[in-house]
């Protein structure tokens, strides 16, 4: 439904309207979850920026997953000295994509108080 808002326009009667909110579960923007802990006993090194448009965030998550697939294939075809770096690159791409998706899901939970009250999904 939305919140009741009063619109005052000089010279016109007062109008009361309900502000339109997106449907429950709509994902609009990211929040800021940290990621990138390397189990070294310190805080995570990175965070997704809050307020990023959902479509832009999903494009980047998709690109990180494509990079993960490409580096995983390269790691299997290139055993030896470069293998470890390719595996780390794959892991970081997956972790970053996961953080972006979690930022979107957390943003959706923040927009939907009923969902949050019911324990998330």
Secondary structure, DSSP 8 states (H G I E B T S, - for coil): ---EEEE--TTS--EEEE-----TT---B----EE---SSSS--SEE--TT-BHHHHHHHHHHHHHHHHHHHHHHHHS-STTHHHHHHHHHHHHHHHHHHHHHHHHHHHHH-HHHHHTT--
